[in-house]
Amino acid sequence: MKDEGLIQRISSATEHRYLKKGEFVVRIGETLSDVYFLETGIARGYLLDAGGKDVTDCFSFQCGNAVMPFCQMETDIPSSMAIEMLEDGSFFCVPISEVMELQKSYHEVTLFYNRLLIKALNEHWRLKQILNQYTAIQRYQWFLQEYPDLINRVSNKHIASFIGMTPVTLSRLRRTLREDRKK
């Protein structure tokens, strides 16, 4: 980004926020007014299934990740996803209204937003493939490879939900893998 005007507008519109473990970026039914960019911490996005049980849809833990339901950038519809903090975290927040205005004047903002959408689409498509094509042990091994820092920082319940199994199944897999390594 080389345009000084754009840098100044983003800088003046950006606010630094902190959320504690257990607090929400957005709850189901709420609308967001800001785009949240993660600086530190871990956030978990989840949906509710037909029985009202939460199902983990995504984790955000890398600095710079956009943490929001992307459908909310285009419309004022209430979120069908909740985003909860699993660790204390900090964010840089930019009002959605400012982002929408910047897209009208700065092509690079639209390109950046499109890259965020494509990245989110690719991640969700990959997860869908993993959930439908891999065995339980392959899904767990994929998680360990793709999210190596989360295994000791996120509860088994959330990990199991994310990779499409029960916590009991995940516990059994972990035990089996530990026993196999000892042999």
Backbone as CSV, one residue per row, in Angstrom:
resi,resn,N_x,N_y,N_z,CA_x,CA_y,CA_z,C_x,C_y,C_z
1,MET,0.852,-1.164,0.000,0.000,0.000,0.000,0.901,1.231,0.000
2,LYS,0.808,2.031,-1.050,1.688,3.178,-1.191,0.945,4.501,-1.147
3,ASP,-0.363,4.479,-1.227,-1.140,5.710,-1.244,-1.223,6.295,0.169
4,GLU,-0.605,7.441,0.368,-0.579,8.083,1.690,-1.982,8.442,2.185
5,GLY,-2.857,8.840,1.262,-4.231,9.177,1.653,-4.966,7.971,2.209
6,LEU,-4.795,6.840,1.560,-5.427,5.599,2.021,-4.853,5.189,3.377
7,ILE,-3.539,5.241,3.495,-2.902,4.884,4.769,-3.424,5.782,5.887
8,GLN,-3.547,7.062,5.636,-4.036,8.005,6.653,-5.486,7.712,7.031
9,ARG,-6.331,7.445,6.044,-7.744,7.164,6.341,-7.900,5.888,7.160
10,ILE,-7.164,4.833,6.781,-7.250,3.575,7.535,-6.708,3.771,8.941
11,SER,-5.600,4.452,9.036,-4.981,4.681,10.345,-5.895,5.469,11.270
12,SER,-6.525,6.501,10.751,-7.389,7.322,11.611,-8.694,6.617,11.970
13,ALA,-9.104,5.648,11.146,-10.355,4.925,11.416,-10.150,3.701,12.310
14,THR,-8.903,3.274,12.467,-8.609,2.039,13.190,-8.591,2.267,14.695
15,GLU,-9.195,1.315,15.389,-9.228,1.342,16.855,-8.644,0.038,17.374
16,HIS,-7.895,0.110,18.452,-7.305,-1.076,19.076,-8.248,-1.540,20.179
17,ARG,-8.619,-2.815,20.177,-9.540,-3.353,21.190,-8.982,-4.619,21.801
18,TYR,-9.397,-4.861,23.033,-9.017,-6.076,23.758,-10.287,-6.821,24.151
19,LEU,-10.256,-8.131,23.998,-11.356,-8.973,24.461,-10.760,-10.067,25.340
20,LYS,-11.459,-10.371,26.402,-11.005,-11.408,27.323,-11.557,-12.770,26.890
21,LYS,-10.901,-13.813,27.380,-11.376,-15.168,27.148,-12.853,-15.248,27.539
22,GLY,-13.668,-15.829,26.663,-15.098,-15.966,26.923,-15.940,-14.825,26.363
23,GLU,-15.317,-13.704,26.011,-16.064,-12.605,25.395,-16.261,-12.896,23.913
24,PHE,-17.180,-12.166,23.295,-17.565,-12.423,21.913,-17.228,-11.248,21.005
25,VAL,-16.714,-11.572,19.827,-16.589,-10.589,18.756,-17.998,-10.302,18.249
26,VAL,-18.770,-11.361,18.058,-20.167,-11.252,17.635,-20.912,-12.482,18.157
27,ARG,-22.162,-12.287,18.519,-23.026,-13.395,18.925,-24.014,-13.689,17.802
28,ILE,-24.555,-14.868,17.822,-25.572,-15.228,16.835,-26.734,-14.250,16.975
29,GLY,-27.170,-13.697,15.847,-28.277,-12.740,15.832,-27.839,-11.285,15.868
30,GLU,-26.588,-11.020,16.194,-26.082,-9.643,16.209,-25.524,-9.282,14.835
31,THR,-25.377,-7.994,14.604,-24.668,-7.536,13.409,-23.386,-6.855,13.861
32,LEU,-22.381,-6.978,13.054,-21.092,-6.348,13.344,-21.038,-4.967,12.717
33,SER,-20.360,-4.052,13.378,-20.157,-2.738,12.789,-18.700,-2.533,12.399
34,ASP,-17.826,-3.481,12.778,-16.398,-3.349,12.504,-15.817,-4.637,11.945
35,VAL,-14.751,-4.483,11.173,-13.934,-5.608,10.743,-12.853,-5.750,11.809
36,TYR,-12.699,-6.939,12.350,-11.705,-7.225,13.394,-10.520,-7.938,12.759
37,PHE,-9.319,-7.410,12.981,-8.089,-8.067,12.553,-7.335,-8.491,13.796
38,LEU,-7.103,-9.788,13.909,-6.473,-10.354,15.099,-5.020,-9.927,15.223
39,GLU,-4.662,-9.509,16.414,-3.260,-9.240,16.728,-2.721,-10.382,17.586
40,THR,-3.438,-10.701,18.679,-3.050,-11.799,19.564,-4.304,-12.547,20.007
41,GLY,-4.102,-13.790,20.490,-5.208,-14.574,21.040,-5.714,-15.628,20.077
42,ILE,-6.766,-16.301,20.520,-7.430,-17.326,19.708,-8.932,-17.066,19.761
43,ALA,-9.553,-17.052,18.578,-11.004,-16.925,18.476,-11.553,-18.175,17.805
44,ARG,-12.769,-18.523,18.176,-13.444,-19.691,17.598,-14.782,-19.249,17.046
45,GLY,-15.040,-19.572,15.780,-16.349,-19.331,15.183,-17.174,-20.593,15.286
46,TYR,-18.439,-20.435,15.655,-19.294,-21.618,15.714,-20.721,-21.294,15.296
47,LEU,-21.387,-22.349,14.846,-22.792,-22.316,14.446,-23.564,-23.212,15.394
48,LEU,-24.872,-23.126,15.369,-25.708,-24.042,16.145,-26.340,-25.058,15.211
49,ASP,-26.298,-26.347,15.606,-26.947,-27.369,14.792,-28.442,-27.390,15.091
50,ALA,-29.169,-28.307,14.460,-30.626,-28.371,14.607,-31.049,-28.579,16.050
51,GLY,-30.196,-29.217,16.859,-30.520,-29.464,18.260,-30.057,-28.354,19.202
52,GLY,-29.477,-27.287,18.641,-29.017,-26.178,19.464,-27.607,-26.350,20.018
53,LYS,-26.910,-27.395,19.591,-25.544,-27.654,20.049,-24.575,-26.874,19.170
54,ASP,-23.542,-26.270,19.800,-22.605,-25.505,18.977,-21.634,-26.419,18.244
55,VAL,-21.346,-26.042,17.008,-20.446,-26.785,16.133,-19.352,-25.815,15.672
56,THR,-18.117,-26.124,16.027,-17.006,-25.244,15.684,-16.795,-25.228,14.177
57,ASP,-16.793,-24.033,13.610,-16.640,-23.842,12.176,-15.221,-23.415,11.809
58,CYS,-14.560,-22.673,12.697,-13.224,-22.170,12.377,-12.507,-21.702,13.634
59,PHE,-11.187,-21.604,13.510,-10.335,-21.016,14.536,-9.546,-19.891,13.886
60,SER,-9.331,-18.837,14.626,-8.461,-17.761,14.159,-7.413,-17.538,15.233
61,PHE,-6.139,-17.633,14.837,-5.069,-17.527,15.822,-3.821,-16.858,15.268
62,GLN,-3.818,-16.534,13.972,-2.645,-15.929,13.360,-2.817,-14.421,13.264
63,CYS,-1.772,-13.721,13.628,-1.784,-12.265,13.566,-2.149,-11.809,12.154
64,GLY,-3.087,-10.888,12.066,-3.524,-10.356,10.782,-4.770,-10.995,10.225
65,ASN,-5.200,-12.142,10.808,-6.427,-12.784,10.337,-7.626,-11.869,10.543
66,ALA,-8.501,-11.806,9.543,-9.783,-11.126,9.716,-10.676,-12.071,10.508
67,VAL,-11.316,-11.545,11.545,-12.132,-12.363,12.440,-13.553,-11.831,12.373
68,MET,-14.336,-12.405,11.458,-15.723,-11.980,11.301,-16.430,-12.893,10.316
69,PRO,-17.757,-12.984,10.427,-18.521,-13.675,9.388,-18.522,-12.795,8.141
70,PHE,-17.963,-13.270,7.040,-17.792,-12.423,5.866,-19.100,-11.976,5.243
71,CYS,-20.188,-12.679,5.472,-21.468,-12.254,4.902,-21.876,-10.892,5.434
72,GLN,-21.343,-10.497,6.567,-21.754,-9.239,7.163,-21.107,-8.020,6.537
73,MET,-20.123,-8.196,5.688,-19.526,-7.051,5.011,-20.475,-6.474,3.972
74,GLU,-21.323,-7.285,3.404,-22.160,-6.847,2.302,-23.566,-6.416,2.728
75,THR,-24.069,-6.961,3.814,-25.446,-6.660,4.203,-25.522,-6.459,5.711
76,ASP,-26.676,-6.042,6.165,-26.917,-5.858,7.595,-27.669,-7.033,8.201
77,ILE,-27.531,-8.217,7.628,-28.229,-9.365,8.182,-27.557,-9.813,9.471
78,PRO,-28.333,-10.282,10.423,-27.755,-10.774,11.680,-26.865,-11.983,11.432
79,SER,-25.849,-12.102,12.232,-24.889,-13.189,12.088,-25.521,-14.525,12.457
80,SER,-25.265,-15.534,11.636,-25.697,-16.896,11.968,-24.569,-17.628,12.696
81,MET,-23.453,-16.937,12.894,-22.284,-17.497,13.552,-21.910,-16.643,14.753
82,ALA,-21.433,-17.296,15.794,-20.863,-16.589,16.944,-19.356,-16.713,16.857
83,ILE,-18.660,-15.677,17.300,-17.202,-15.734,17.371,-16.817,-15.400,18.801
84,GLU,-16.256,-16.394,19.457,-15.938,-16.348,20.885,-14.430,-16.398,21.079
85,MET,-13.947,-15.679,22.078,-12.521,-15.706,22.400,-12.212,-16.916,23.272
86,LEU,-11.212,-17.691,22.856,-10.748,-18.838,23.646,-9.545,-18.465,24.508
87,GLU,-8.921,-17.353,24.187,-7.852,-16.752,24.976,-8.058,-15.246,24.931
88,ASP,-7.497,-14.536,25.901,-7.502,-13.078,25.810,-6.877,-12.698,24.475
89,GLY,-7.393,-11.636,23.867,-6.865,-11.245,22.572,-6.961,-9.758,22.324
90,SER,-6.201,-9.322,21.347,-6.257,-7.924,20.939,-6.500,-7.854,19.437
91,PHE,-7.139,-6.768,19.025,-7.563,-6.593,17.639,-7.328,-5.162,17.184
92,PHE,-7.162,-5.028,15.878,-7.269,-3.740,15.224,-8.610,-3.767,14.513
93,CYS,-9.454,-2.787,14.791,-10.812,-2.780,14.251,-11.020,-1.567,13.350
94,VAL,-11.638,-1.817,12.202,-11.953,-0.767,11.244,-13.456,-0.823,10.993
95,PRO,-14.162,0.310,11.087,-15.604,0.289,10.824,-15.923,-0.237,9.418
96,ILE,-16.904,-1.111,9.337,-17.316,-1.662,8.048,-17.737,-0.539,7.111
97,SER,-18.416,0.460,7.652,-18.843,1.584,6.811,-17.648,2.280,6.169
98,GLU,-16.534,2.394,6.898,-15.327,3.017,6.347,-14.714,2.124,5.275
99,VAL,-14.700,0.814,5.512,-14.169,-0.117,4.513,-14.987,-0.023,3.226
100,MET,-16.304,0.042,3.356,-17.168,0.135,2.176,-16.914,1.441,1.419
101,GLU,-16.724,2.524,2.138,-16.415,3.806,1.499,-15.051,3.758,0.813
102,LEU,-14.077,3.169,1.473,-12.730,3.075,0.897,-12.730,2.241,-0.381
103,GLN,-13.601,1.232,-0.448,-13.678,0.410,-1.648,-14.129,1.231,-2.859
104,LYS,-14.910,2.271,-2.627,-15.379,3.119,-3.726,-14.245,3.950,-4.322
105,SER,-13.277,4.309,-3.495,-12.207,5.205,-3.936,-10.876,4.511,-4.196
106,TYR,-10.669,3.361,-3.564,-9.360,2.712,-3.641,-9.523,1.262,-4.101
107,HIS,-9.085,1.019,-5.308,-9.180,-0.316,-5.898,-8.453,-1.365,-5.055
108,GLU,-7.340,-0.989,-4.427,-6.567,-1.959,-3.644,-7.333,-2.447,-2.412
109,VAL,-8.273,-1.662,-1.907,-9.092,-2.113,-0.774,-10.041,-3.218,-1.242
110,THR,-10.622,-3.027,-2.417,-11.490,-4.062,-2.980,-10.689,-5.330,-3.255
111,LEU,-9.489,-5.191,-3.797,-8.649,-6.358,-4.061,-8.291,-7.078,-2.763
112,PHE,-7.968,-6.320,-1.715,-7.642,-6.912,-0.416,-8.847,-7.661,0.144
113,TYR,-10.023,-7.045,0.084,-11.241,-7.693,0.569,-11.518,-8.972,-0.225
114,ASN,-11.338,-8.913,-1.537,-11.545,-10.102,-2.364,-10.574,-11.214,-1.975
115,ARG,-9.315,-10.861,-1.686,-8.347,-11.875,-1.248,-8.787,-12.508,0.066
116,LEU,-9.329,-11.705,0.988,-9.834,-12.256,2.246,-10.977,-13.236,1.995
117,LEU,-11.890,-12.861,1.106,-13.017,-13.742,0.777,-12.541,-15.043,0.141
118,ILE,-11.603,-14.947,-0.786,-11.089,-16.145,-1.464,-10.374,-17.045,-0.466
119,LYS,-9.594,-16.451,0.424,-8.895,-17.250,1.436,-9.904,-17.979,2.323
120,ALA,-10.937,-17.275,2.772,-11.963,-17.898,3.621,-12.692,-19.009,2.860
121,LEU,-13.025,-18.758,1.619,-13.698,-19.771,0.801,-12.813,-21.007,0.640
122,ASN,-11.542,-20.791,0.324,-10.617,-21.922,0.157,-10.456,-22.710,1.446
123,GLU,-10.344,-22.038,2.585,-10.210,-22.730,3.870,-11.459,-23.540,4.188
124,HIS,-12.628,-22.964,3.948,-13.866,-23.693,4.241,-14.074,-24.848,3.262
125,TRP,-13.699,-24.652,2.010,-13.833,-25.732,1.041,-12.895,-26.880,1.412
126,ARG,-11.669,-26.550,1.812,-10.706,-27.582,2.219,-11.228,-28.349,3.431
127,LEU,-11.775,-27.635,4.411,-12.330,-28.307,5.588,-13.473,-29.238,5.192
128,LYS,-14.319,-28.792,4.298,-15.429,-29.641,3.847,-14.891,-30.919,3.202
129,GLN,-13.839,-30.795,2.378,-13.227,-31.974,1.772,-12.661,-32.898,2.847
130,ILE,-11.956,-32.339,3.814,-11.357,-33.131,4.893,-12.447,-33.893,5.646
131,LEU,-13.518,-33.203,6.003,-14.588,-33.823,6.785,-15.281,-34.943,6.019
132,ASN,-15.359,-34.814,4.705,-16.085,-35.802,3.911,-15.220,-36.900,3.315
133,GLN,-13.910,-36.670,3.202,-13.070,-37.640,2.511,-12.051,-38.340,3.409
134,TYR,-11.812,-37.832,4.595,-10.788,-38.403,5.463,-11.412,-39.237,6.577
135,THR,-10.653,-40.219,7.014,-11.065,-40.995,8.187,-10.856,-40.122,9.427
136,ALA,-11.353,-40.570,10.553,-11.207,-39.810,11.797,-9.738,-39.564,12.128
137,ILE,-8.924,-40.577,12.000,-7.499,-40.406,12.328,-6.812,-39.477,11.331
138,GLN,-7.186,-39.529,10.075,-6.625,-38.618,9.080,-7.043,-37.173,9.357
139,ARG,-8.296,-36.983,9.792,-8.763,-35.626,10.131,-7.967,-35.073,11.305
140,TYR,-7.727,-35.909,12.303,-6.952,-35.472,13.462,-5.507,-35.143,13.055
141,GLN,-4.897,-35.977,12.249,-3.528,-35.723,11.788,-3.461,-34.458,10.939
142,TRP,-4.474,-34.230,10.125,-4.557,-32.986,9.350,-4.614,-31.786,10.289
143,PHE,-5.445,-31.885,11.328,-5.551,-30.792,12.297,-4.190,-30.514,12.929
144,LEU,-3.494,-31.555,13.339,-2.181,-31.375,13.962,-1.202,-30.684,13.008
145,GLN,-1.294,-31.013,11.748,-0.399,-30.403,10.759,-0.786,-28.957,10.470
146,GLU,-2.070,-28.693,10.297,-2.526,-27.356,9.913,-2.624,-26.378,11.086
147,TYR,-2.837,-26.902,12.281,-3.041,-26.067,13.471,-2.137,-26.548,14.610
148,PRO,-0.821,-26.623,14.379,0.073,-27.250,15.360,0.093,-26.580,16.733
149,ASP,-0.110,-25.295,16.776,-0.045,-24.589,18.055,-1.332,-24.691,18.880
150,LEU,-2.390,-25.192,18.294,-3.679,-25.171,18.989,-3.944,-26.393,19.853
151,ILE,-3.271,-27.488,19.610,-3.604,-28.746,20.284,-3.563,-28.624,21.805
152,ASN,-2.652,-27.836,22.341,-2.553,-27.675,23.790,-3.182,-26.383,24.295
153,ARG,-3.794,-25.629,23.393,-4.380,-24.343,23.785,-5.901,-24.305,23.635
154,VAL,-6.456,-25.284,22.927,-7.894,-25.327,22.651,-8.447,-26.620,23.229
155,SER,-9.651,-26.565,23.778,-10.228,-27.754,24.401,-10.499,-28.853,23.375
156,ASN,-10.405,-30.097,23.843,-10.694,-31.252,22.989,-12.105,-31.173,22.419
157,LYS,-13.021,-30.651,23.199,-14.413,-30.524,22.749,-14.500,-29.679,21.477
158,HIS,-13.787,-28.559,21.444,-13.824,-27.673,20.277,-13.079,-28.283,19.096
159,ILE,-11.957,-28.925,19.365,-11.202,-29.577,18.290,-12.035,-30.699,17.683
160,ALA,-12.628,-31.528,18.530,-13.450,-32.645,18.049,-14.600,-32.130,17.190
161,SER,-15.263,-31.096,17.645,-16.368,-30.516,16.890,-15.892,-30.015,15.528
162,PHE,-14.746,-29.367,15.501,-14.185,-28.798,14.274,-13.873,-29.882,13.243
163,ILE,-13.354,-31.026,13.703,-12.968,-32.079,12.757,-14.004,-33.198,12.665
164,GLY,-15.216,-32.925,13.136,-16.350,-33.810,12.889,-16.356,-35.115,13.644
165,MET,-16.059,-35.045,14.937,-16.119,-36.260,15.756,-16.510,-35.886,17.174
166,THR,-16.791,-36.873,17.989,-17.114,-36.614,19.385,-15.822,-36.466,20.185
167,PRO,-15.890,-35.804,21.324,-14.710,-35.725,22.188,-14.202,-37.103,22.620
168,VAL,-15.107,-38.057,22.797,-14.704,-39.415,23.176,-13.874,-40.052,22.062
169,THR,-14.308,-39.903,20.822,-13.555,-40.438,19.685,-12.178,-39.787,19.610
170,LEU,-12.128,-38.471,19.780,-10.846,-37.768,19.748,-9.927,-38.264,20.857
171,SER,-10.468,-38.446,22.036,-9.667,-38.939,23.159,-9.103,-40.322,22.855
172,ARG,-9.912,-41.184,22.274,-9.452,-42.531,21.906,-8.345,-42.472,20.844
173,LEU,-8.523,-41.606,19.853,-7.505,-41.455,18.817,-6.179,-40.985,19.409
174,ARG,-6.253,-40.000,20.284,-5.034,-39.473,20.901,-4.326,-40.552,21.719
175,ARG,-5.122,-41.325,22.451,-4.548,-42.412,23.255,-3.905,-43.469,22.354
176,THR,-4.581,-43.848,21.282,-4.047,-44.839,20.343,-2.741,-44.344,19.723
177,LEU,-2.698,-43.084,19.319,-1.472,-42.542,18.725,-0.328,-42.493,19.736
178,ARG,-0.615,-42.154,20.991,0.413,-42.154,22.052,0.960,-43.557,22.259
179,GLU,0.051,-44.536,22.315,0.468,-45.931,22.513,1.302,-46.432,21.337
180,ASP,0.915,-46.058,20.119,1.664,-46.466,18.922,3.062,-45.865,18.924
181,ARG,3.218,-44.649,19.421,4.535,-44.016,19.469,5.439,-44.689,20.485
182,LYS,4.859,-45.242,21.545,5.639,-45.922,22.583,6.204,-47.248,22.085
183,LYS,5.551,-47.840,21.106,5.960,-49.167,20.604,7.209,-49.080,19.770
